């Protein structure tokens, strides 16, 4: 196990951020190609093959969002490194969520820089704390992270909705089939598709973001300006530092990603 060292850990955090960004960019490029291929399949009427490939894209998109969350947590730990570097066996509340999320989720990624960082954090906080994090004791790991680690088959309604967005993005005249005729008599049947989609919330909102289906160079949709109804972040206050404005920006990005 790699031992804790303040200087090396700070460098490792930055290396992890760089690597996570590179992997996300590579995955987005592959996803664009996959969406073009799926659009071609839809155009040729090969819908079953297209649906199988859409399931894979949905899972890849969820994994990409997990990597984005971990990237934001790494940036947050850099911004609050003074709290991380304190000589305590229990993390400060201002950095605990990020630490727990990295320790818990890193093994489910192929990011070596993240694995090394995880070992450093486990070395600092000890075996007992690390075991508790791996077991998600007291729900210490962000729920958004744990949801993205769950393995589940996307619902047919979500797959068809995704397929419809891909077709729309490439100008193909195709939309999901309406409910069966025997369901028309039921007052609730016109909402069957939306009800099925609700089972995949909140993942469906993030996955079906229109920006994902546009063949552009933009990696992620712009963060919307905070509305009047948007609650402020609920994170504990950190010690004052020269990176305060950067830290506030991280919070906004993290909160926006959690609400998708």
C-alpha positions in Angstrom: 0.0 0.0 0.0 1.2 3.5 -0.9 1.8 5.5 2.3 0.4 8.9 3.0 2.6 11.8 2.1 1.3 15.4 1.9 3.3 16.5 -1.1 2.8 13.3 -3.1 -0.9 13.2 -2.3 -1.5 16.7 -3.7 0.4 15.8 -6.9 -1.6 12.5 -7.1 -4.9 14.4 -6.8 -3.9 16.6 -9.8 -2.8 13.6 -11.8 -6.1 11.9 -11.0 -8.0 14.9 -12.3 -6.0 15.0 -15.5 -6.5 11.3 -16.1 -10.2 11.4 -15.3 -10.7 14.2 -17.9 -8.8 12.3 -20.5 -10.8 9.2 -20.0 -14.1 11.1 -20.2 -13.0 12.8 -23.4 -12.1 9.5 -24.9 -15.4 7.9 -23.8 -17.4 10.8 -25.3 -15.6 10.5 -28.6 -16.5 6.7 -28.7 -20.1 7.5 -27.6 -20.5 9.9 -30.6 -19.4 7.3 -33.0 -21.7 4.7 -31.3 -24.6 7.1 -31.6 -23.9 7.6 -35.3 -23.8 3.8 -35.8 -27.1 3.4 -33.9 -28.7 6.1 -36.1 -27.7 4.2 -39.2 -29.2 1.0 -37.7 -32.5 2.8 -37.1 -32.5 4.2 -40.6 -32.0 0.6 -41.9 -34.8 -0.7 -39.7 -32.5 -2.9 -37.5 -34.2 -1.8 -34.3 -33.4 -4.8 -32.1 -29.7 -4.5 -32.8 -30.0 -0.7 -32.2 -31.7 -1.3 -28.8 -28.9 -3.7 -27.7 -26.3 -1.1 -28.5 -28.3 1.6 -26.8 -28.3 -0.3 -23.5 -24.5 -0.4 -23.7 -24.4 3.4 -24.4 -26.7 4.1 -21.4 -24.4 2.1 -19.1 -21.3 3.9 -20.5 -23.0 7.3 -20.0 -23.7 6.5 -16.4 -20.1 5.4 -15.9 -18.9 8.7 -17.4 -21.0 10.6 -15.0 -19.4 8.6 -12.1 -16.0 9.6 -13.4 -17.1 13.3 -13.6 -18.3 13.1 -10.0 -14.9 11.6 -8.9 -13.1 14.3 -10.8 -15.1 17.0 -9.0 -14.3 15.4 -5.6 -10.6 15.3 -6.5 -10.7 19.0 -7.4 -12.5 19.7 -4.1 -9.9 17.9 -2.1 -7.2 20.0 -3.8 -9.1 23.2 -3.0 -9.5 22.1 0.6 -6.1 20.4 1.0 -5.5 22.1 4.3 -8.4 20.2 5.8 -7.3 17.0 4.2 -3.7 17.4 5.6 -4.8 17.8 9.2 -3.2 15.3 11.6 -6.4 13.4 12.5 -7.7 9.9 12.1 -11.2 11.0 11.2 -11.7 13.3 8.1 -13.0 16.8 8.6 -16.7 17.1 7.5 -15.6 19.5 4.8 -13.7 16.7 2.9 -15.3 13.5 4.3 -17.8 13.0 1.4 -15.1 13.3 -1.2 -12.7 11.0 0.7 -15.4 8.3 1.3 -16.6 8.5 -2.3 -13.1 8.0 -3.7 -12.2 5.1 -1.4 -15.6 3.4 -2.1 -15.8 3.9 -5.9 -12.1 3.9 -7.1 -12.0 0.0 -7.4 -14.9 0.1 -9.8 -12.9 2.2 -12.3 -9.8 1.5 -14.3 -8.0 4.8 -13.4 -4.7 3.8 -11.9 -4.0 7.3 -10.6 -7.3 7.0 -8.6 -6.2 3.6 -7.2 -3.0 5.1 -5.9 -4.8 8.0 -4.4 -7.2 5.6 -2.7 -4.4 3.8 -1.1 -2.9 7.0 0.2 -6.2 8.0 1.8 -6.7 4.5 3.3 -3.1 4.7 4.7 -3.9 8.1 6.3 -7.2 7.2 7.9 -6.5 3.6 8.8 -8.0 0.1 8.3 -11.1 0.4 10.4 -12.2 3.7 8.7 -11.5 2.2 5.3 -13.5 -1.0 5.9 -16.4 1.2 7.1 -16.3 3.2 3.9 -16.2 0.1 1.7 -19.3 -1.1 3.6 -20.9 2.3 3.3 -21.3 2.5 7.0 -23.8 5.2 8.1 -24.3 6.0 4.4 -21.0 7.9 4.4 -20.7 7.6 0.6 -22.7 10.0 -1.6 -26.0 8.5 -2.7 -25.3 9.8 -6.2 -22.1 7.8 -6.3 -23.7 4.6 -5.0 -26.6 4.9 -7.5 -24.1 5.0 -10.4 -22.4 1.9 -9.1 -25.5 -0.2 -9.2 -25.8 -2.7 -12.0 -29.2 -2.8 -13.6 -30.8 -3.3 -17.0 -32.3 -0.1 -18.4 -36.1 -0.3 -18.8 -37.5 -0.8 -22.4 -39.1 2.6 -22.1 -35.8 4.3 -21.3 -34.1 2.5 -24.1 -36.8 3.6 -26.6 -36.7 7.1 -25.4 -32.9 7.2 -25.8 -33.3 5.7 -29.2 -35.9 8.3 -30.2 -33.5 11.1 -29.1 -30.7 9.7 -31.2 -33.0 9.4 -34.2 -34.1 13.0 -33.7 -30.5 14.2 -33.3 -29.6 12.8 -36.7 -32.8 13.8 -38.5 -34.3 10.3 -38.8 -38.1 10.0 -38.8 -38.6 7.5 -36.0 -40.3 7.4 -32.6 -41.1 4.7 -30.1 -44.2 2.6 -30.7 -47.4 3.6 -28.8 -48.7 1.3 -26.1 -50.6 -1.9 -27.2 -54.2 -1.6 -28.2 -55.4 -3.6 -25.2 -54.0 -0.9 -22.9 -55.9 1.9 -24.5 -59.0 1.3 -22.5 -57.1 2.1 -19.3 -57.1 5.8 -18.3 -53.5 5.4 -17.1 -52.2 3.8 -20.3 -51.3 7.1 -22.2 -48.8 7.7 -19.4 -47.3 4.2 -19.5 -44.1 5.3 -21.0 -43.6 8.2 -18.6 -44.4 6.0 -15.7 -41.8 3.4 -16.9 -39.2 6.2 -17.2 -39.8 7.4 -13.7 -38.4 4.0 -12.5 -35.1 5.1 -13.9 -35.1 8.6 -12.4 -32.9 10.5 -11.8 -30.6 8.8 -14.3 -33.1 9.3 -17.2 -32.9 13.1 -16.8 -29.1 13.1 -17.1 -28.9 10.4 -19.8 -31.6 12.0 -22.0 -30.0 15.5 -21.9 -30.4 16.9 -25.4 -26.7 17.9 -25.5 -25.7 14.3 -25.5 -27.3 13.7 -28.9 -25.8 16.6 -30.8 -22.8 15.9 -32.9 -20.7 18.7 -31.5 -17.3 19.1 -29.9 -18.9 20.1 -26.5 -18.2 17.4 -23.9 -20.8 18.4 -21.4 -23.8 20.7 -21.4 -23.3 24.2 -19.9 -24.1 24.5 -16.2 -27.4 26.4 -16.0 -27.5 29.7 -14.1 -28.8 29.2 -10.6 -32.6 30.0 -10.4 -34.4 31.6 -7.5 -35.7 28.2 -6.4 -32.3 26.5 -6.3 -31.2 25.8 -2.7 -27.7 26.7 -1.6 -25.1 23.8 -1.2 -25.4 22.1 2.1 -21.6 21.5 2.5 -19.9 22.4 5.8 -17.9 25.7 5.7 -14.2 25.3 5.1 -11.3 27.5 6.3 -10.7 30.6 4.3 -8.2 30.2 1.4 -7.0 31.9 -1.7 -8.9 29.3 -3.8 -12.3 30.2 -2.3 -13.8 31.3 -5.6 -12.6 28.1 -7.3 -14.1 26.1 -4.5 -17.5 27.8 -4.8 -17.4 27.0 -8.5 -16.7 23.3 -7.7 -19.7 23.3 -5.4 -22.0 24.6 -8.1 -20.8 22.0 -10.6 -21.1 19.2 -8.1 -24.6 20.3 -7.0 -25.7 20.6 -10.6 -24.4 17.1 -11.4 -26.2 15.6 -8.4 -29.5 17.1 -9.5 -29.3 15.6 -13.0 
